[in-house]
């Protein structure tokens, strides 16, 4: 690699101070870890602003910062769809409509909710799928971190993997979910402050918003698109061929905005767990809404630098790294720019921000994994009816095991280029059917356990088959991960389009199967058993908070207004 | 809350803020070094922002402790 960064003592110093704090938080929380609930659920004792920031920070991992900047360069401002349409609506829905059942049911995890609402096998299926998926996600974060450090600083890949794994393990082992959440809050602020100067400098260098738009218009025209394609969100989504993302408005709204987004934000225990750690029902409901407020503005932090990099590369100011096949390696956009604009001192801070984002991705996944493993797999199937102390120990062992397995996943992830596409694929297969089943379960008291189980399974099956039969343009069927491993019957304009449609098909098939099977199977749960789990059988929350800003509905309206305004401004 | 998270956040940013602004002051005359960041002394500016934020968090934590 040509441009290895050399770090000064000040840069190493900043990193070291950060690690001391990360481990220190774990250490300070250690003495509270007396029960499995403290360790795995943070004792349900955290205020809403802490869980709210952790809610988005757990998702603001490596994949987000690097992947979104990469997409910003590759696809332009359309990447903001992942936020404004692809997150906010689902977060509001989770807060207002789903949180009362998650939190109110006293379930300790999403799989446990499935057991209470449906049956044991539905829980088992989801728990196993979730456990595999989180470990994979954790491994990808670790891989991304190590690959980055190798390229930037010439640190050996193995050393980065093992050192980062050790630090994450240490603080999640010591302080459990509380430690993961506290560190996520810390990481949130570091990421924002550490990346902000990069946004400012790259945009300034690209000639401000107007100068950047001009250059990006030339880029768009050179690639056969209309000018403005890189700096708009909806304007060029009339057909899949008119934008570089290769998706049209219907795929965006149905695939990303509805299925993928609701599938991720409303069902993924990684984020839902943060809200469940809140200290009251009202705090749990406010969690996604408080998270949504900064979430709306994160595109400016992560997508703008990617767009600026594309403009700067077109002007010749910045050189993008190339992949072995000669195409630009968009995943290195953020790091190339850190090296280009950050002098010693703030360079350490920028790198710390990246390290922080990797670690929050890993720790978040590990802390969700150990909960599901302990409560939903071990306590349910391996050894039920043990003392709480026993399960606390199992939770701690699961933390160690989870980190070790994700190290394996990191090596597995090493061979794939666009890590975002890869994770999208996995998410769309598991989460979309889960969202179908959960929403039917929460709002339709008739939905049965057998129907839910087969809905989930067949939904995932259809997703797999769809993936096996389609391929994104330019990919070879030899790369199994890209699809087409059964036979190629359809070619999508992009991997993104393929994953949107995989999700749509998974959701539709899961919904169809669950609904139709419900009519031919018997509801084994009585109405009394479903109180608190299903909308029509649960008393409405009537207590109004005295202060307007503590009311979930008011917050939801504010979030909605800002999102609509942003969408119109950047149409 | 078990441990007021505002305290570690406040401490960390105060330390980061001091470190970067002092380093920025000390290297202020080095125009070659800051050519990278388009002539802005980003260390001082970012350092000051972090310092203010860190102290603000510590003050909030102290106020909450007094109330409790």
Interface residues (C-beta under 8 A of the other chain):
Chain A: X10 X13 X14 X17 X18 X21 X24 X25 X28 X29 X32 X43 X45 X46 X47 X50 X178 X182 X185 X186 X189 X193 X196 X197 X201 X204 X205 X340 X341 X342 X343 X344 X345 X346 X349
Chain B: X1 X2 X3 X5 X8 X9 X11 X12 X13 X15 X16 X19 X20 X23 X24 X27 X33 X34 X36 X37 X38 X40 X42 X43 X45 X46 X49 X50 X53
